[in-house]
Amino acid sequence: MTFWDILIDIINRLVPALADAAPLALVTLAIVLIFRTSFTTNFAQGMIATTAAYVTTVFYNRYLVINFPSINGFISMMLSFILGILVGFLLGVFIDTMIIRKSKFSNSLTKQMITMGSVLFIMGMLPTIFFKADLNMPTIPYFFTTRTLIPFRDKFILIQHNHVYMILVATLVISIVFIALKFTKWGLGVRSTAANEKVAGMMGVNTKFITAMSWGIAGGLGSLGAILYASTQTISAGLMVEMQVNGFLAGILGGFSTFFGPVVGAIFIPIVSTLSNYITQKIMIGSSSLGVYYKVFVYLVILVIILIKPIGLFGKKIAKKV
């Protein structure tokens, strides 16, 4: 293979990798947002997002398409997206305000246990509610599955339109969240609560409102990530399990003490995974390649980075005054 053949092959692999990074970045930002405001890891983030993906899929394919076939496809899609994100938002607010705050001894450990219980409940609930729905259907309408071939020398660069949309939507939404964190009253409240919840409360910040909104926004972000991710997957109760795990890894890799670092970690993991897969497929041991073990190499790279920088690539040491 020539240099150009290798380059085109890598590009054709990296574009889908960036598309995978888009929903992962949304899920990771949601996990970090809850961690910074509620001081706990939300194990239910993936299941909240999966619920939204179910609702979006069924609402679009089993309600709008059948009952309102004359509605423009893009409008139907937007209505479905909005409904799914709203469901994720309300689920997040519900878990914070109606379950976590009602617990007798609310601390980081009990919050984690509550989110784990929520995972079990939602995972058992989804097949019960949607058991009649044929979920082997596209979440995103057909025109998102079109593609473009860009000629380059004697090869083609393949661009799937849904990959481009996923990247653009995730970039736009994440940018809006970062702008809100920097310049809005809610963002100031989030940063104050993340720094010191008790002091923020004494300074007049409504920490309960900030926390509830953070859970809701995190639910919406994760839901959008699941809806985008579902465009390349078959809907199931375990849709977001791997995404949830990688979201935690991205947070650890980038540093949970920042909002920006975990998003970079979320981009880093799919790219390294793709390159690892490409390289290990070329390495032969006997009659088989190391391609089946590519994820092992990805996790080894992450492990080495964490051993070198335990607080993450962009993590900041927290100095406490006595």
Secondary structure by P-SEA (a helix, b strand, c coil): ccaaaaaaaaaaaaaaaaaaaaaaaaaaaaaaaaaaaccccccaaaaaaaaaaaaaaaaaacccccccccccaaaaaaaaaaaaaaaaaaaaaaaacccccccccccaaaaaaaaaaaaaaaaaaaaaaaccccccccccccccccbbbbbcccbbbbbcaaaaaaaaaaaaaaaaaaaaacccaaaaaaaaaaacaaaaaaaccaaaaaaaaaaaaaaaaaaaaaaaaaccccccccccaaaaaaaaaaaaaaccccaaaaaaaaaaaaaaaaaaaaaaaaccccccccccaaaaaaaaaaaaaaaacccccbbbbbbbcc
